[in-house]
Amino acid sequence: MADYQERPATTTTIVERRGGGGTAIAVLLLVVVVAIAAFFLISSQTRKDSAVESAATQVGQAASDVGSAAKDAADSAKGE
């Protein structure tokens, strides 16, 4: 019989890890940018609505003043 020594079985396992962390950061950054853009768009719309409301109030007040002036003119014309 042949004399031989049993060698322990040695195996090498290589674990490759690929990315993953960079993608999460990119998605998080995208969410933050979208949130900031939405905030500014909503804020801008609110300012526009406020400006339109203010202009409408001023037009209404001007119409009221014109109506009062016309009434005063008519009253003074009747009195003469």
Secondary structure, DSSP 4 states (H G I P E B T S, - for coil): ----PPPPP-----------HHHHHHHHHHHHHHHHHHHHHHHHHHHHHHHHHHHHHHHHHHHHHHHHHHHHHHHHHHH-
